[in-house]
C-alpha cells in the first residue's frame, strides 16, 4: 500500500513538473521579453485562479465587486455621484474589452490599481466633507501640456517643472492625495503624513517592478517623486486606470461619443478639488517644498487634446502648450506603447498591432480635429512646440513658451533645466544600452508594423487639416 501511494505521488509530481515546464516554455515563447521568473509566477498562479483562491477569491473582476472591497477596506461608503461607474462601463461593455483575457499577473496588477483608485475616491470625498474649507483654496489658471502621445509632452512637462514658480503634481501626490490626519494638524504632523504616503507609493512601485511590470520604462519614466500625468488624478471619474485605458484609447468612440460634455467637465471639476487639496497641504505645511505656495499648476496628459473645451470651462484663462511631431513616427510610437501596455495585463493573442495602429490613427485624427476646433472657437491661449526643435535646442523652445505667455524666466530655472538635461541624457544612454541588449532599436518603431503611412493618415479628416497647418506634408 505504501509503495503504491509513493508511486502515485511520484506520478503526480512528475506530471506537475511536466505541466510546469511546458507552461513556462509556452509562456516564454509568447513573451520573450519577460524573465523566466515572471513566466514561472504567471504559470504557477494558474491553479489558484482556476479554483478562485487567494488573489482570485472574487472570481472574474467587476466594478461592483471592487467597490464592495474598497468600502470594506476603508469603512467608508460614500462614492458620491456614481457617474464614474457608467463611465467605466462604457469600456467594460464593449465587445473589444470583453475579448481581452487578463493574464494571472495582469489580474493582480489591475485589481490593485483599481483598488487604489476606488479607495482614493472614498477617502477624498470623506476628507472634503470633513474639511469643506479646501474648496475655497484659490487655484490660479494652470498650464496644460498636451499633444498626441509620444510627441514630446513629457519632455516639455519635465523641463518646465524645474521652474520654481510652477508646481507639477508628483506621482505619489496623485495616487495618494488624501492626508491620513485632520485638516487642522500641525506642520510636523503634516510633514510626517506626507512622508508616509510617499513611502506607500514607493512600495507600490517596487511591488509592480517585482511582478515585472516595468516594460513601459522605455516609453515613460516612472518614479514616485517625478512629475506625472493627470490620468492619475482623473481616474476616479474617467476610465484612465491603465488596464481600462488600453480599451478606452483603442475604441475612439468612447471619448468622442460616450464620455464627453458634462461628464468630462465634472471629472475635471473633481480634479480641481484634488489640486486644491494638494495646495492646501502645502499651505498648511508652511511650504514644505521650500517654494512659494502660490505657484501655478503645471499639468500634463496627452488625452487633454480631446477635452480642451471642457478644461477651459473648469479652468478659465488656462494656458495650453501643444507639442507637435510628425504624425507617422508619432502614431507608430503611440501604437507600440499601447501594445506594450496591453501585454502588461492581457494575453498576447488578443493584440493585433495593425488593429491597434488603425485605432490609434482614428483616435489621433479625432483628437486633432477637436483640439483645433476648441482652440479656435474658445480663443484658448496656446503655445506650439515642434518636436524636432525641442530635441535640438530644448532651452530655446522653453524660453519661447515663456515669452509667448509673458511669464517670468529666471537664470535659476535655466540652470535647473541644464542640470536635468545632463542627468536625463546619462539615464537615456543607460536605457538605450539595456534596450539594444535585447536586440531592439532604442526609441524606434517601424510604422509598417502598425499599418501606418502618411497616405493612410491623410485619408482621415483630422490629419488633413493638421498636416497642412503645421507643414508636415
TIVOLO-173391 format. One record per residue (C-alpha): residue number from 1; x, y, z. Coordinates in Angstrom, 2 decimals. Layout:
# residues N
<nr:NUM, u:X, v:Y, w:Z>
...
***
This chain:
# residues 473
<nr:1, u:0.00, v:0.00, w:0.00>
<nr:2, u:2.78, v:2.42, w:0.93>
<nr:3, u:4.65, v:1.50, w:-2.25>
<nr:4, u:1.54, v:2.22, w:-4.32>
<nr:5, u:0.99, v:5.56, w:-2.56>
<nr:6, u:4.62, v:6.53, w:-3.10>
<nr:7, u:4.41, v:5.63, w:-6.80>
<nr:8, u:1.19, v:7.62, w:-7.15>
<nr:9, u:2.76, v:10.69, w:-5.52>
<nr:10, u:5.78, v:10.43, w:-7.80>
<nr:11, u:3.42, v:10.19, w:-10.78>
<nr:12, u:1.55, v:13.30, w:-9.65>
<nr:13, u:4.78, v:15.20, w:-9.02>
<nr:14, u:6.24, v:14.18, w:-12.40>
<nr:15, u:3.10, v:15.32, w:-14.22>
<nr:16, u:3.05, v:18.55, w:-12.26>
<nr:17, u:6.66, v:19.27, w:-13.22>
<nr:18, u:5.90, v:18.40, w:-16.85>
<nr:19, u:2.90, v:20.76, w:-16.81>
<nr:20, u:5.03, v:23.46, w:-15.22>
<nr:21, u:7.90, v:23.13, w:-17.72>
<nr:22, u:5.53, v:23.07, w:-20.69>
<nr:23, u:3.61, v:26.04, w:-19.31>
<nr:24, u:6.74, v:28.12, w:-18.74>
<nr:25, u:8.13, v:27.20, w:-22.17>
<nr:26, u:4.88, v:28.28, w:-23.81>
<nr:27, u:4.84, v:31.47, w:-21.75>
<nr:28, u:8.42, v:32.32, w:-22.73>
<nr:29, u:7.59, v:31.79, w:-26.40>
<nr:30, u:4.67, v:34.22, w:-26.10>
<nr:31, u:6.56, v:36.78, w:-24.02>
<nr:32, u:10.29, v:36.53, w:-24.85>
<nr:33, u:10.82, v:39.97, w:-23.30>
<nr:34, u:9.73, v:38.71, w:-19.86>
<nr:35, u:12.08, v:36.99, w:-17.44>
<nr:36, u:11.96, v:33.29, w:-16.57>
<nr:37, u:10.86, v:34.21, w:-13.03>
<nr:38, u:7.89, v:36.25, w:-14.23>
<nr:39, u:6.80, v:33.49, w:-16.59>
<nr:40, u:7.14, v:30.98, w:-13.75>
<nr:41, u:4.99, v:33.09, w:-11.42>
<nr:42, u:2.33, v:33.65, w:-14.07>
<nr:43, u:2.08, v:29.90, w:-14.74>
<nr:44, u:2.14, v:28.78, w:-11.10>
<nr:45, u:-0.73, v:31.17, w:-10.30>
<nr:46, u:-2.97, v:29.35, w:-12.80>
<nr:47, u:-4.42, v:26.76, w:-10.40>
<nr:48, u:-5.14, v:29.45, w:-7.78>
<nr:49, u:-7.11, v:31.42, w:-10.33>
<nr:50, u:-8.91, v:28.33, w:-11.64>
<nr:51, u:-10.17, v:27.47, w:-8.15>
<nr:52, u:-10.77, v:31.14, w:-7.14>
<nr:53, u:-8.25, v:31.06, w:-4.29>
<nr:54, u:-6.31, v:33.85, w:-2.54>
<nr:55, u:-5.87, v:36.76, w:-5.01>
<nr:56, u:-8.68, v:35.36, w:-7.15>
<nr:57, u:-11.27, v:34.62, w:-4.48>
<nr:58, u:-13.77, v:37.10, w:-6.02>
<nr:59, u:-13.69, v:35.39, w:-9.41>
<nr:60, u:-13.60, v:37.47, w:-12.57>
<nr:61, u:-13.27, v:41.18, w:-11.70>
<nr:62, u:-16.18, v:43.62, w:-11.90>
<nr:63, u:-16.56, v:47.22, w:-10.76>
<nr:64, u:-19.28, v:46.25, w:-8.29>
<nr:65, u:-17.06, v:43.66, w:-6.58>
<nr:66, u:-14.16, v:46.10, w:-6.47>
<nr:67, u:-16.35, v:48.81, w:-4.92>
<nr:68, u:-17.55, v:46.47, w:-2.16>
<nr:69, u:-13.99, v:45.53, w:-1.28>
<nr:70, u:-12.89, v:49.18, w:-1.25>
<nr:71, u:-15.76, v:50.09, w:1.10>
<nr:72, u:-14.95, v:47.21, w:3.41>
<nr:73, u:-11.25, v:48.12, w:3.48>
<nr:74, u:-11.82, v:51.82, w:4.24>
<nr:75, u:-15.02, v:51.58, w:6.31>
<nr:76, u:-16.39, v:54.29, w:4.01>
<nr:77, u:-19.47, v:54.02, w:1.79>
<nr:78, u:-19.96, v:57.36, w:0.05>
<nr:79, u:-18.72, v:57.32, w:-3.56>
<nr:80, u:-20.73, v:60.48, w:-4.28>
<nr:81, u:-22.07, v:60.67, w:-7.84>
<nr:82, u:-21.94, v:57.21, w:-9.46>
<nr:83, u:-21.46, v:58.56, w:-12.98>
<nr:84, u:-17.92, v:57.19, w:-12.81>
<nr:85, u:-19.39, v:53.66, w:-12.77>
<nr:86, u:-21.24, v:54.40, w:-16.00>
<nr:87, u:-18.05, v:55.83, w:-17.50>
<nr:88, u:-16.14, v:52.64, w:-16.73>
<nr:89, u:-19.00, v:50.55, w:-18.10>
<nr:90, u:-18.64, v:52.34, w:-21.43>
<nr:91, u:-15.32, v:50.49, w:-21.55>
<nr:92, u:-16.20, v:47.13, w:-20.00>
<nr:93, u:-19.39, v:46.72, w:-22.05>
<nr:94, u:-17.60, v:46.95, w:-25.40>
<nr:95, u:-17.02, v:43.74, w:-27.38>
<nr:96, u:-13.40, v:44.89, w:-27.71>
<nr:97, u:-12.88, v:44.77, w:-23.92>
<nr:98, u:-14.78, v:41.51, w:-23.49>
<nr:99, u:-12.47, v:39.67, w:-25.88>
<nr:100, u:-9.43, v:40.56, w:-23.74>
<nr:101, u:-8.15, v:37.95, w:-21.29>
<nr:102, u:-6.23, v:39.05, w:-18.23>
<nr:103, u:-3.06, v:37.10, w:-17.51>
<nr:104, u:-2.74, v:35.75, w:-13.98>
<nr:105, u:-0.32, v:38.54, w:-13.07>
<nr:106, u:-2.32, v:41.09, w:-15.04>
<nr:107, u:-5.35, v:40.25, w:-12.92>
<nr:108, u:-3.44, v:41.03, w:-9.71>
<nr:109, u:-1.83, v:44.23, w:-11.01>
<nr:110, u:-5.06, v:45.57, w:-12.50>
<nr:111, u:-7.07, v:44.75, w:-9.37>
<nr:112, u:-4.50, v:46.51, w:-7.18>
<nr:113, u:-4.62, v:49.64, w:-9.34>
<nr:114, u:-8.41, v:49.75, w:-9.30>
<nr:115, u:-8.46, v:49.34, w:-5.51>
<nr:116, u:-6.06, v:52.28, w:-5.12>
<nr:117, u:-8.35, v:54.39, w:-7.33>
<nr:118, u:-11.58, v:53.47, w:-5.56>
<nr:119, u:-10.13, v:53.87, w:-2.07>
<nr:120, u:-8.70, v:57.22, w:-3.07>
<nr:121, u:-12.15, v:58.36, w:-4.21>
<nr:122, u:-13.80, v:57.23, w:-0.96>
<nr:123, u:-11.14, v:58.90, w:1.21>
<nr:124, u:-11.15, v:62.09, w:-0.85>
<nr:125, u:-14.92, v:62.54, w:-0.63>
<nr:126, u:-14.85, v:61.86, w:3.11>
<nr:127, u:-11.98, v:64.31, w:3.69>
<nr:128, u:-13.64, v:67.09, w:1.70>
<nr:129, u:-16.87, v:66.65, w:3.67>
<nr:130, u:-14.93, v:66.99, w:6.92>
<nr:131, u:-12.80, v:69.90, w:5.64>
<nr:132, u:-15.04, v:71.96, w:3.31>
<nr:133, u:-12.63, v:74.91, w:3.54>
<nr:134, u:-10.44, v:73.12, w:1.00>
<nr:135, u:-12.91, v:74.01, w:-1.76>
<nr:136, u:-12.18, v:77.70, w:-1.10>
<nr:137, u:-8.45, v:77.36, w:-1.86>
<nr:138, u:-7.58, v:79.63, w:-4.78>
<nr:139, u:-6.20, v:77.96, w:-7.89>
<nr:140, u:-4.53, v:80.21, w:-10.44>
<nr:141, u:-5.20, v:79.33, w:-14.11>
<nr:142, u:-2.96, v:76.29, w:-14.73>
<nr:143, u:-0.76, v:75.49, w:-17.70>
<nr:144, u:-1.78, v:72.33, w:-19.57>
<nr:145, u:0.77, v:70.46, w:-21.68>
<nr:146, u:-0.82, v:68.21, w:-24.30>
<nr:147, u:-0.42, v:66.76, w:-27.77>
<nr:148, u:-0.58, v:63.38, w:-29.44>
<nr:149, u:1.02, v:60.72, w:-27.27>
<nr:150, u:4.76, v:60.36, w:-27.96>
<nr:151, u:5.06, v:63.90, w:-29.34>
<nr:152, u:7.32, v:65.31, w:-26.61>
<nr:153, u:4.73, v:66.23, w:-23.98>
<nr:154, u:6.63, v:64.53, w:-21.14>
<nr:155, u:9.89, v:66.24, w:-22.13>
<nr:156, u:8.23, v:69.67, w:-22.10>
<nr:157, u:6.48, v:68.92, w:-18.82>
<nr:158, u:9.63, v:67.70, w:-17.08>
<nr:159, u:11.63, v:70.70, w:-18.29>
<nr:160, u:9.06, v:73.27, w:-17.20>
<nr:161, u:8.58, v:71.52, w:-13.85>
<nr:162, u:12.01, v:72.86, w:-12.83>
<nr:163, u:10.66, v:76.41, w:-12.76>
<nr:164, u:10.39, v:77.39, w:-9.06>
<nr:165, u:7.28, v:79.41, w:-9.95>
<nr:166, u:5.44, v:76.33, w:-11.26>
<nr:167, u:4.30, v:73.19, w:-9.50>
<nr:168, u:3.78, v:69.85, w:-11.23>
<nr:169, u:1.96, v:67.17, w:-9.22>
<nr:170, u:4.19, v:64.23, w:-8.32>
<nr:171, u:3.11, v:60.64, w:-8.89>
<nr:172, u:2.82, v:59.96, w:-5.17>
<nr:173, u:0.60, v:63.02, w:-4.72>
<nr:174, u:-1.79, v:61.92, w:-7.47>
<nr:175, u:-2.01, v:58.33, w:-6.23>
<nr:176, u:-2.30, v:59.24, w:-2.54>
<nr:177, u:-3.51, v:62.86, w:-2.24>
<nr:178, u:-5.60, v:62.46, w:0.90>
<nr:179, u:-3.96, v:63.07, w:4.31>
<nr:180, u:-4.47, v:60.46, w:6.99>
<nr:181, u:-4.70, v:63.24, w:9.59>
<nr:182, u:-7.11, v:66.05, w:10.37>
<nr:183, u:-7.02, v:69.23, w:8.31>
<nr:184, u:-6.07, v:71.28, w:11.39>
<nr:185, u:-2.98, v:69.23, w:12.26>
<nr:186, u:0.41, v:70.77, w:12.96>
<nr:187, u:3.21, v:71.35, w:10.48>
<nr:188, u:5.21, v:68.41, w:11.85>
<nr:189, u:2.22, v:66.08, w:11.64>
<nr:190, u:1.59, v:67.01, w:8.02>
<nr:191, u:5.24, v:66.51, w:7.16>
<nr:192, u:5.22, v:63.04, w:8.66>
<nr:193, u:1.93, v:62.19, w:6.96>
<nr:194, u:3.26, v:63.23, w:3.54>
<nr:195, u:6.34, v:61.08, w:4.06>
<nr:196, u:4.17, v:58.08, w:4.92>
<nr:197, u:2.05, v:58.50, w:1.79>
<nr:198, u:5.16, v:59.00, w:-0.32>
<nr:199, u:6.59, v:55.74, w:1.01>
<nr:200, u:3.30, v:53.98, w:0.32>
<nr:201, u:3.57, v:54.81, w:-3.38>
<nr:202, u:7.25, v:53.90, w:-3.46>
<nr:203, u:6.37, v:50.48, w:-2.06>
<nr:204, u:3.63, v:50.03, w:-4.67>
<nr:205, u:6.09, v:50.82, w:-7.47>
<nr:206, u:8.51, v:48.24, w:-6.04>
<nr:207, u:5.71, v:45.67, w:-6.00>
<nr:208, u:4.97, v:46.34, w:-9.66>
<nr:209, u:8.62, v:46.00, w:-10.59>
<nr:210, u:8.88, v:42.71, w:-8.70>
<nr:211, u:5.92, v:41.49, w:-10.76>
<nr:212, u:7.76, v:42.51, w:-13.92>
<nr:213, u:5.53, v:45.49, w:-14.66>
<nr:214, u:8.31, v:47.79, w:-15.82>
<nr:215, u:8.09, v:47.21, w:-19.56>
<nr:216, u:6.86, v:50.79, w:-20.08>
<nr:217, u:10.14, v:52.35, w:-18.93>
<nr:218, u:11.45, v:52.75, w:-22.48>
<nr:219, u:8.36, v:54.83, w:-23.25>
<nr:220, u:7.77, v:56.69, w:-20.00>
<nr:221, u:9.94, v:57.05, w:-16.91>
<nr:222, u:8.03, v:56.41, w:-13.69>
<nr:223, u:9.04, v:57.46, w:-10.18>
<nr:224, u:7.19, v:58.39, w:-7.01>
<nr:225, u:8.76, v:61.87, w:-6.91>
<nr:226, u:8.60, v:62.60, w:-10.64>
<nr:227, u:6.02, v:64.94, w:-12.22>
<nr:228, u:3.25, v:62.74, w:-13.55>
<nr:229, u:0.26, v:62.53, w:-15.87>
<nr:230, u:-3.14, v:63.91, w:-14.94>
<nr:231, u:-4.58, v:60.49, w:-15.80>
<nr:232, u:-3.72, v:59.50, w:-12.22>
<nr:233, u:-5.80, v:62.41, w:-10.97>
<nr:234, u:-8.91, v:61.89, w:-13.10>
<nr:235, u:-9.03, v:58.07, w:-12.96>
<nr:236, u:-11.59, v:58.22, w:-10.14>
<nr:237, u:-14.05, v:59.69, w:-12.66>
<nr:238, u:-12.84, v:58.71, w:-16.13>
<nr:239, u:-11.68, v:55.20, w:-17.13>
<nr:240, u:-7.97, v:56.06, w:-17.25>
<nr:241, u:-6.70, v:53.29, w:-14.97>
<nr:242, u:-4.07, v:51.58, w:-17.13>
<nr:243, u:-5.89, v:48.31, w:-17.84>
<nr:244, u:-9.02, v:50.25, w:-18.91>
<nr:245, u:-7.09, v:52.99, w:-20.71>
<nr:246, u:-5.97, v:50.48, w:-23.34>
<nr:247, u:-9.57, v:49.84, w:-24.45>
<nr:248, u:-10.53, v:53.47, w:-23.91>
<nr:249, u:-7.95, v:54.65, w:-26.44>
<nr:250, u:-8.37, v:51.71, w:-28.82>
<nr:251, u:-12.08, v:52.47, w:-29.07>
<nr:252, u:-12.08, v:56.15, w:-30.13>
<nr:253, u:-15.85, v:56.47, w:-29.90>
<nr:254, u:-15.72, v:56.15, w:-26.10>
<nr:255, u:-14.25, v:59.62, w:-25.59>
<nr:256, u:-15.99, v:61.26, w:-28.54>
<nr:257, u:-19.46, v:59.72, w:-28.36>
<nr:258, u:-19.95, v:58.29, w:-24.86>
<nr:259, u:-17.78, v:60.23, w:-22.41>
<nr:260, u:-17.85, v:63.91, w:-23.30>
<nr:261, u:-19.50, v:67.20, w:-22.37>
<nr:262, u:-20.77, v:67.41, w:-18.78>
<nr:263, u:-19.27, v:64.04, w:-17.82>
<nr:264, u:-15.82, v:65.38, w:-18.62>
<nr:265, u:-16.50, v:68.78, w:-17.02>
<nr:266, u:-17.50, v:67.04, w:-13.79>
<nr:267, u:-14.35, v:64.90, w:-13.87>
<nr:268, u:-12.06, v:67.91, w:-14.24>
<nr:269, u:-14.05, v:69.77, w:-11.56>
<nr:270, u:-13.22, v:66.97, w:-9.12>
<nr:271, u:-9.62, v:67.03, w:-10.30>
<nr:272, u:-9.54, v:70.73, w:-9.48>
<nr:273, u:-10.57, v:69.85, w:-5.92>
<nr:274, u:-7.66, v:67.39, w:-5.74>
<nr:275, u:-5.33, v:70.20, w:-6.76>
<nr:276, u:-6.92, v:72.40, w:-4.11>
<nr:277, u:-6.32, v:69.69, w:-1.53>
<nr:278, u:-2.66, v:69.34, w:-2.56>
<nr:279, u:-2.20, v:73.10, w:-2.38>
<nr:280, u:-3.98, v:73.19, w:0.98>
<nr:281, u:-1.48, v:70.67, w:2.34>
<nr:282, u:1.40, v:72.77, w:1.07>
<nr:283, u:-0.07, v:75.86, w:2.69>
<nr:284, u:-0.64, v:74.05, w:5.97>
<nr:285, u:2.86, v:72.68, w:5.65>
<nr:286, u:4.36, v:76.17, w:5.63>
<nr:287, u:5.60, v:75.47, w:2.07>
<nr:288, u:7.37, v:72.24, w:2.98>
<nr:289, u:8.77, v:72.04, w:-0.54>
<nr:290, u:10.74, v:75.22, w:0.11>
<nr:291, u:8.96, v:77.25, w:-2.55>
<nr:292, u:6.13, v:79.76, w:-2.72>
<nr:293, u:2.68, v:78.39, w:-2.02>
<nr:294, u:1.08, v:80.36, w:-4.84>
<nr:295, u:2.86, v:78.59, w:-7.65>
<nr:296, u:0.94, v:77.84, w:-10.83>
<nr:297, u:-0.03, v:74.25, w:-11.50>
<nr:298, u:1.72, v:72.66, w:-14.47>
<nr:299, u:-0.42, v:69.77, w:-15.73>
<nr:300, u:0.10, v:67.23, w:-18.47>
<nr:301, u:-1.77, v:64.41, w:-20.20>
<nr:302, u:-1.84, v:63.77, w:-23.97>
<nr:303, u:-5.55, v:62.93, w:-23.74>
<nr:304, u:-6.21, v:66.56, w:-22.76>
<nr:305, u:-6.19, v:67.10, w:-26.54>
<nr:306, u:-9.76, v:65.73, w:-26.68>
<nr:307, u:-11.08, v:67.87, w:-23.81>
<nr:308, u:-9.75, v:71.42, w:-24.26>
<nr:309, u:-13.21, v:72.98, w:-24.31>
<nr:310, u:-14.26, v:71.14, w:-21.15>
<nr:311, u:-10.98, v:72.01, w:-19.41>
<nr:312, u:-11.44, v:75.71, w:-20.18>
<nr:313, u:-14.88, v:75.62, w:-18.57>
<nr:314, u:-13.40, v:74.35, w:-15.29>
<nr:315, u:-10.18, v:76.39, w:-15.51>
<nr:316, u:-10.98, v:79.72, w:-17.21>
<nr:317, u:-7.92, v:81.53, w:-18.62>
<nr:318, u:-5.81, v:78.38, w:-18.51>
<nr:319, u:-2.80, v:78.33, w:-20.83>
<nr:320, u:-2.05, v:75.44, w:-23.18>
<nr:321, u:1.22, v:74.11, w:-24.59>
<nr:322, u:0.68, v:71.91, w:-27.66>
<nr:323, u:3.55, v:69.59, w:-28.62>
<nr:324, u:3.76, v:68.64, w:-32.31>
<nr:325, u:5.68, v:65.87, w:-34.02>
<nr:326, u:5.39, v:64.38, w:-37.50>
<nr:327, u:2.32, v:62.12, w:-37.24>
<nr:328, u:3.82, v:59.00, w:-38.83>
<nr:329, u:6.53, v:58.28, w:-36.19>
<nr:330, u:4.23, v:59.69, w:-33.51>
<nr:331, u:1.31, v:57.35, w:-34.19>
<nr:332, u:3.70, v:54.43, w:-34.71>
<nr:333, u:5.37, v:55.08, w:-31.36>
<nr:334, u:1.99, v:55.52, w:-29.66>
<nr:335, u:0.79, v:52.23, w:-31.16>
<nr:336, u:3.92, v:50.45, w:-29.90>
<nr:337, u:3.34, v:51.87, w:-26.43>
<nr:338, u:-0.27, v:50.68, w:-26.46>
<nr:339, u:0.81, v:47.17, w:-27.46>
<nr:340, u:3.29, v:47.23, w:-24.59>
<nr:341, u:0.54, v:48.41, w:-22.23>
<nr:342, u:-1.69, v:45.59, w:-23.45>
<nr:343, u:0.93, v:42.93, w:-22.73>
<nr:344, u:1.26, v:44.04, w:-19.10>
<nr:345, u:-2.31, v:42.95, w:-18.42>
<nr:346, u:-3.62, v:40.73, w:-21.19>
<nr:347, u:-2.79, v:37.59, w:-23.16>
<nr:348, u:-0.72, v:38.47, w:-26.20>
<nr:349, u:-3.10, v:36.73, w:-28.65>
<nr:350, u:-5.69, v:39.49, w:-28.18>
<nr:351, u:-3.39, v:42.22, w:-29.54>
<nr:352, u:-3.16, v:42.84, w:-33.29>
<nr:353, u:-0.54, v:45.59, w:-33.93>
<nr:354, u:-2.19, v:46.67, w:-37.17>
<nr:355, u:-5.60, v:46.91, w:-35.49>
<nr:356, u:-4.00, v:48.98, w:-32.73>
<nr:357, u:-2.38, v:51.20, w:-35.37>
<nr:358, u:-5.71, v:51.77, w:-37.10>
<nr:359, u:-7.40, v:52.58, w:-33.79>
<nr:360, u:-4.65, v:54.99, w:-32.75>
<nr:361, u:-4.84, v:56.70, w:-36.13>
<nr:362, u:-8.57, v:57.26, w:-35.74>
<nr:363, u:-8.21, v:58.40, w:-32.12>
<nr:364, u:-5.49, v:60.90, w:-33.04>
<nr:365, u:-7.50, v:62.17, w:-36.01>
<nr:366, u:-10.50, v:62.87, w:-33.79>
<nr:367, u:-8.30, v:64.48, w:-31.15>
<nr:368, u:-6.54, v:66.79, w:-33.61>
<nr:369, u:-9.80, v:67.85, w:-35.20>
<nr:370, u:-11.45, v:68.64, w:-31.87>
<nr:371, u:-8.38, v:70.43, w:-30.48>
<nr:372, u:-8.08, v:72.77, w:-33.47>
<nr:373, u:-11.83, v:73.45, w:-33.25>
<nr:374, u:-11.80, v:74.05, w:-29.47>
<nr:375, u:-8.83, v:76.42, w:-29.61>
<nr:376, u:-10.36, v:78.47, w:-32.38>
<nr:377, u:-13.91, v:78.65, w:-31.03>
<nr:378, u:-12.89, v:79.29, w:-27.40>
<nr:379, u:-9.92, v:81.55, w:-28.16>
<nr:380, u:-7.62, v:79.47, w:-25.97>
<nr:381, u:-4.13, v:80.86, w:-25.33>
<nr:382, u:-1.86, v:78.25, w:-26.87>
<nr:383, u:1.87, v:77.97, w:-27.46>
<nr:384, u:3.04, v:75.48, w:-30.09>
<nr:385, u:6.16, v:73.34, w:-29.71>
<nr:386, u:7.73, v:71.48, w:-32.64>
<nr:387, u:9.37, v:68.20, w:-31.63>
<nr:388, u:12.49, v:68.49, w:-33.81>
<nr:389, u:13.24, v:71.96, w:-32.47>
<nr:390, u:12.58, v:70.76, w:-28.92>
<nr:391, u:15.14, v:67.95, w:-29.29>
<nr:392, u:17.73, v:70.19, w:-30.96>
<nr:393, u:17.52, v:73.13, w:-28.56>
<nr:394, u:15.13, v:72.46, w:-25.65>
<nr:395, u:16.06, v:75.54, w:-23.62>
<nr:396, u:15.36, v:77.93, w:-26.51>
<nr:397, u:11.97, v:76.28, w:-27.06>
<nr:398, u:11.04, v:76.68, w:-23.38>
<nr:399, u:12.21, v:80.30, w:-23.48>
<nr:400, u:9.88, v:80.93, w:-26.38>
<nr:401, u:6.92, v:79.49, w:-24.45>
<nr:402, u:7.64, v:81.88, w:-21.60>
<nr:403, u:7.92, v:84.78, w:-23.99>
<nr:404, u:4.57, v:83.98, w:-25.62>
<nr:405, u:2.86, v:83.65, w:-22.24>
<nr:406, u:4.65, v:86.69, w:-20.79>
<nr:407, u:5.95, v:84.56, w:-17.91>
<nr:408, u:8.98, v:85.28, w:-15.75>
<nr:409, u:12.05, v:83.36, w:-16.92>
<nr:410, u:14.97, v:83.17, w:-14.50>
<nr:411, u:18.59, v:82.06, w:-14.59>
<nr:412, u:17.84, v:79.76, w:-11.67>
<nr:413, u:15.25, v:77.99, w:-13.83>
<nr:414, u:17.63, v:77.69, w:-16.78>
<nr:415, u:20.40, v:76.26, w:-14.61>
<nr:416, u:17.97, v:73.67, w:-13.22>
<nr:417, u:16.95, v:72.68, w:-16.75>
<nr:418, u:20.58, v:72.27, w:-17.81>
<nr:419, u:21.24, v:70.03, w:-14.82>
<nr:420, u:18.15, v:67.98, w:-15.66>
<nr:421, u:19.19, v:67.64, w:-19.31>
<nr:422, u:22.63, v:66.39, w:-18.31>
<nr:423, u:21.19, v:63.78, w:-15.96>
<nr:424, u:18.45, v:62.80, w:-18.42>
<nr:425, u:20.96, v:62.21, w:-21.23>
<nr:426, u:23.03, v:59.97, w:-18.97>
<nr:427, u:19.98, v:57.94, w:-17.92>
<nr:428, u:18.77, v:57.57, w:-21.50>
<nr:429, u:22.19, v:56.33, w:-22.56>
<nr:430, u:21.93, v:53.57, w:-19.93>
<nr:431, u:18.39, v:52.71, w:-21.01>
<nr:432, u:19.50, v:52.63, w:-24.66>
<nr:433, u:22.15, v:50.01, w:-23.88>
<nr:434, u:19.60, v:47.99, w:-21.93>
<nr:435, u:17.08, v:48.03, w:-24.79>
<nr:436, u:19.64, v:47.34, w:-27.51>
<nr:437, u:20.95, v:44.37, w:-25.49>
<nr:438, u:17.58, v:42.70, w:-26.25>
<nr:439, u:18.16, v:43.14, w:-30.00>
<nr:440, u:15.72, v:46.04, w:-30.36>
<nr:441, u:16.38, v:49.52, w:-31.72>
<nr:442, u:16.08, v:52.12, w:-28.98>
<nr:443, u:13.21, v:54.59, w:-29.34>
<nr:444, u:12.26, v:53.44, w:-32.85>
<nr:445, u:9.12, v:51.75, w:-34.03>
<nr:446, u:8.61, v:50.78, w:-37.67>
<nr:447, u:5.34, v:52.36, w:-38.89>
<nr:448, u:4.82, v:49.40, w:-41.24>
<nr:449, u:4.43, v:47.09, w:-38.25>
<nr:450, u:1.28, v:49.03, w:-37.35>
<nr:451, u:-0.01, v:49.68, w:-40.87>
<nr:452, u:0.77, v:53.39, w:-40.62>
<nr:453, u:1.81, v:55.62, w:-43.51>
<nr:454, u:1.43, v:59.27, w:-44.45>
<nr:455, u:-1.00, v:58.30, w:-47.18>
<nr:456, u:-3.13, v:56.34, w:-44.71>
<nr:457, u:-3.22, v:59.21, w:-42.18>
<nr:458, u:-4.03, v:61.75, w:-44.88>
<nr:459, u:-7.28, v:59.94, w:-45.57>
<nr:460, u:-8.53, v:60.85, w:-42.08>
<nr:461, u:-10.24, v:64.25, w:-41.59>
<nr:462, u:-8.28, v:65.38, w:-38.57>
<nr:463, u:-4.89, v:64.75, w:-40.17>
<nr:464, u:-5.70, v:66.50, w:-43.46>
<nr:465, u:-6.00, v:69.94, w:-41.85>
<nr:466, u:-3.29, v:69.26, w:-39.29>
<nr:467, u:-0.67, v:68.19, w:-41.84>
<nr:468, u:-1.20, v:71.35, w:-43.83>
<nr:469, u:-1.38, v:73.70, w:-40.87>
<nr:470, u:1.86, v:72.53, w:-39.29>
<nr:471, u:3.70, v:71.73, w:-42.54>
<nr:472, u:4.05, v:68.01, w:-42.04>
<nr:473, u:3.08, v:67.09, w:-45.62>
***
